[in-house]
Amino acid sequence: MTGDRRRCHGAVVPHPFSGRHARVAEAIGDAGVDALVVVNSSNIRYLTGFAGSAGVLVVTAGRLYLLADFRYSSAVARLVRDGVAPPALVPVSLEGSAGYDRRLAELVVAEGWSRVGFEDAHVSVQRARQWGELFAAAGTPAALVGVTDAVERPRLLKDAGELDTLREAGRLLSAVAVDVLEHVVRAGRTELEMAADIDWRVKRAGFEKPAFDTIVASGPNSALPHARPTDRRAEAGELVVVDFGGMLRGYAVDLTRTVGLGPVPDEARRIYEAVLEAQQAAIAAAGRPEVTTGEVDAAARDTLARHGLDGVFGHGTGHGLGLDVHEAPRLSRRSAEAPGTDRLEAGMVFTIEPGAYVEGTGGVRIEDDVVRLDGGCALLTDVPRAWRVIPV
């Protein structure tokens, strides 16, 4: 490897992490700080490939200082040796210090930084105060400056490697969903039994783990948007919502389907068709030029309103996917706090998942994963969305 480039089939190509580092370095410059302390594990993984449960990363224009304790020293060394870590990575051992925070203070003194930024969304007031006290005790006048979304903003637009992983994950999850609907969701089974079978299939498909706690909600429980599986047995004539996802090489995908068990009331079928129409409207909106997050949400919400269901759709139409199962962009109802004016850009990956939850009848949610492209958008998940009744 030479500099921030490496050879691939004779051609010299940039290291995949170098562009990420450059974008965050630009944000650091805009914030007017010499260095940025990153503690969010997803942000650390995004910049270095390091996936440990503990660590601190300090980002400057030219270096990525990764502080890791003895549990991860071998893993960090392997990342460097195998060329996974970016060339700018500098491993920093915690040996001889009292822990991460004290080692951070020693690094600030050694490098002579005068303004040190930190992730204000991920660092508690108490920890920031402790850093300030340690800096003072170490003899540096360095000022601490809160910085917002310096890493999250670059993460919005997935690079080619990230998109390849998310496309593969979408295909794998779609195959799991087909299997689940064919063999798992049945009358007479408890929600917990079905959820356990889904989790097993997710892992068998090649995912490292489920992306979140799997939801199986039958009958009256289906009217609870984030129901937890119980020992309730699904019965004929009911709706069943299954919502599950998987993590592939650190990236999350997410899918929901709703089915009927045997003949269900006409009202349940009507709600399903309305939610499906709302999802189709939102997907179409997500492919329009210059579309905003609020406009995509409105496409779904307005469709449900025409069916008299706007009052039973209480969550957002979608959320971003990536190293976290819930991240930006947020496709939610427009409000003073969230005006929904952010535009969708090529490289963004997000869900489209309208729902309607009617007490006494049941709930319906239909969710797919979508990637925004230069000329529109495309689905990453491919599972039939037409109304389906599972025989009993």
N, C-alpha and C positions, 0 to 999 in steps of 0.2 A: 504494500500500500504506500502511496506517495501523497503527502499532504492530505486533502480531504477527498481524494479520488482513489479508485481501485480499478483493476483490470477485469473485464468480462469478455471472454472470447476474443481477446486481442485489443478490444477497445477500452479506452479509459473513460470511466463513468463516475459521476459524483457519488459520494456515499449517501445512502438514502436519508440519514439523519442530518446531513449538513444543511439542507434547505430549511429544515425545522429550526435548527439552531440559529440560522441567519434571520429568520422571521422573528424569533423571540428576542434576539439581540437588537433588532430594530425597535421593538417595543420597549426594551430596556432604555435605549437611547432616548426615545420619546418621553419616557418617565423621568429622565434626568437623574438616573442612578448609575453607580459604577458596577453594581452587581445585584442579582436578584436571587433571594433564597427561596427555593421551591421545596415544599414539603408534601404536596399532594401526590400520592403514589401514581396515579394515572398520568399526571404531568411529567413526573420523573421518568416513567416508562416511555412516554412519547418522545422524550429528548435523548434518552440513552439506551433504551432496550432493557434496562434493569427492572426486574419485576419483584424485588424483595418486599417484604411487609414493613420494613423500616429502612430509613435512609433520608439524607438531606442532600439536595443538589444546589450548588451555587453557580449561577450562569453569568458569565461576562461576555463581552463582545468576542473574545478569542478563546475562551476556555469554558469547560464544564467540569467543575470540581464535585466529584461524587463522594460524599461521606458515608461510609458503610462500616458496620461493626464486624467482629470476627466471624459471625455466622454467615456472612455474605462475601468475605474476602475472596474465597475460591471462585464463587460465581462471577464476581466482577472481573477477576483475572481471566476467566474463561471468555467473557464477553470481549475483552481486549484482544486476547490471543486469537480468537476465531474471527476477528474483524467485524463482529456485530456492533460493538460500541463505536461511536463516532471517533474520528482521529483526535478531536479536541478534548476528549475525556481525560481527566486527571484523577485517578483514584486517590482518596485521602483516607488513611488509616486512623482509627480511633485509639490506637495503642498509646498509652502514656497519658491520656486525658481522662476526664471524669465522665465523658459522654458526648452526645451529639452537640449540645448547646455550647459547652465549653470549647469543644474542638472548632466549632464555627467561630467563636470569638477569637481563638488563636489564629485562624485563617484570615479573618478580617484585619487583625494587627499585622500579620506577616505580609499581606498584599497591599496594605496602606489605603484601603478604600475609605472614602469619606462619606459617601451616601450609599446605604445598603437598602435595597428594596426587599419587600416580602409580600407574599400572596395574602392580601387582606381578607380574602374569602375563606382561607384555610388555616390561618394562624390566630389563635385565641389572644385576647387582650393580655391575659396572664403570661403567655409564652413570650409575646412581644416585649412585655415589661421585663421579663427575666433576661432576654437577650440584651436589652439596654443596660441592665445592671452588670451583666457579664462584660459587655464592651467597656463600660466605665472602669470596672475592676482591672481589666487588661490594659488600661491606659490608652485607649483609642477614643477620640472624640466623634467617631463615626455616627451619623444620624440614621435612624430607621425610618423608612418611607413606605407607606402602604401602596401597593400597586394592584390594579384590578385587571384580571383576564389577560395578562401578558402571554400566557401559554394557551388559555382556552380559545382565544381568537384565532390563532393559527390552526388549532385543532379542528375548527369548523370545516375547513376545506381539506378533504382527505386526498393524500397523494396516491400515486399509482399502486404502490405496494399495499396501502391500506384498503384501497378499493378492490384489489384482487382478493384479499382476505375476506372482505365483507361479501363479495359476490359468491365466493366458495361457501361461506357460512350460510348465506341465504339458500343456496341449493341444498345443503345438508339439512337445514332446518325444515325446508319444504318436504323433503323425503320423510323426515320424522313425522311431520304433521299428517301426511297421507297414511302412514302406518298407524298413527294414533287413532285416526277416525275410522280406519278399517278394523282395528283389533282391540282398542283400549276402551273407548267410550261405549258403555253398554248399560242398559237398565239392570238394576239389582246389584251393581258394584258401588262401593263407597267412594266418595270423593278422594279420600286418602289413598285408597288402593289404585285408583286411576292416576293420581299424581305421582305415586311411586313408580308406576310403569312408564310414565312419560319421562321422568328423570333418568331412568335406566336406559331408555332408548336414546335420549340426548347424549349420554356418555358413550353408548355403544356406537353412535354415528361418528364419533371422533372429536366431539367437543370436550374441552377440559373440565367443564362444569356447567350447570344451569346458570343462566345470566341473572336469575332472581328466583325467589320462591315460586314454584309453579302454582298456578291457579286452576282449580277445577271447581266449578260452581253449578249446582244443579237446582232445578225447581225454584223455590223462593230465594235461595242463595244467589241465583244468577242475577237477581236485581241489585246485588251489592257489587259495585264496580271492582273493588279490590278484596273480594271474599277470600278467606283462607280455607283450604280443604278441611272437611270434617269427616266424621264417621257416618254422615248421612248417606243413605243409599238412593241413587238416582232411580226415578220411577217412570213408567210409561206415561206419555202425554206431557212431558216436561221439556223445557229448554235446558241445555247444558253448555256452559261457556268453558273453553279450555284456552289458557293463556300461558305460554311458556317460551323460553329462549335458551340460547347457548353462548358460551364464550369460546371462540376459536382464535388461538394465538393472541389472546388478550382482547379481542374485539367481540362486541355483543350484537346479536340479532334477536328478534322478538316477533312473535306471531300469535294471533288470536283467531279462533273460529268458534262459531256457535251452531249447534245442531239441535234438531228435535229428536226425541226418543219416541218412535211410533207416531201415530196421529196426535197432533197438538192443536189447541184451539186456533181458530182462524185469526184471532187478534194477535197471537204470537207470530204467526206467519206474516201478518201485515207489518208488524214492527220490524221483523227481519228485512223485508223488502225495502222498507224506508231507510234503514241503516245502510243497506247495501247501496242504495241510490246515493246516499250522502257520501259514502266512501268513494264511489265513482266520481262524484262531482268534485271532491277534494283532490283526488289524484289528477283529474283533468286540470284543475286550477294550478296544481303544483308544477305543471309543465308549461304554463303560460309565461311569456317574456315579462321580465321586470315584476314578477308577482311577489307579494309580501307574505310574511307568515300569517298576519291577520286576515288577509284575503283568502288564504287556503282554509283557515278555520271557519271563516264566514260562509264559504261554499258548502261545507258540511252542515253548519248550524242552520243556515237558511233553508236547506233542503229538508231537514228534520222539522223545521217550523211549519213548512207547507203541509206536513203530515200531522201537525198538532203535537209534536214530540219535542219541541225546543225546551220545554220545562223539565225534561227528564234526561237531558244530556249535560251533565255537570262538570265534566273534565275537558281538557284540551283535545284538539283533534290529533296532535302528534308531538313527538319529541325526537331530538337528535339521537343518533347511535354512533358508537365508536368505542373507545377504551372504557367508557361508562355506558350503562344501558339507558341512562337518562342524562342527556347533556344538550347543549344548544345544537340547532335552533329549537325554540319552543313555539309550537303552532297552537296558540291558545286564544281564548276570547279576548278581544281588544278591551283594554281598560286604561285608566290613568297610569297605573304602575307598569303595565305591559301594553304599550300602544300598538304592537304588532306591525311596526313599520319596517322591520328588517327585511331586506330582500333575500330571496333564495338565490344561491349562486352555484355554479357548476362545482361538483365535488362534495356538496353537502349530502349527508345520508340521514334519513329520518323515517319515522313511522307515520302512517295514516290510519287512525283507529277511532272513528266515531262510534258512539254507543247510545243506547236508549234503555232505561232501567225503570220498569213499571211494576210497582208493588202489587202483588196479587196475580200478575201475569208472568213476570220474569224479565230477564234482561238479555240484551243482544249487544255484542261487540264484534267487529270485524277489523282485523289489523294486518297490515302488510308493511314491508320495508321498501323504501323508495330511495333512489339516488337521483339527484338533480344533475342534468347534463347540459351541455351548451345549447342544444336544440330542444330541450324539453325535460322529461324525466323517464325513468324506467323502474320497473318492479324488480327487487332482488329476491322476493319470495314468490313462489308459483304453486299455489294450492287452489283448487276450484273454490269459487266463492258463491256459487249458486246455492239456493236453499236446499238443505239436505235433511232427510229423515232417515234415522238409523232404525232398522226393523227391530221389533221386540218379540 
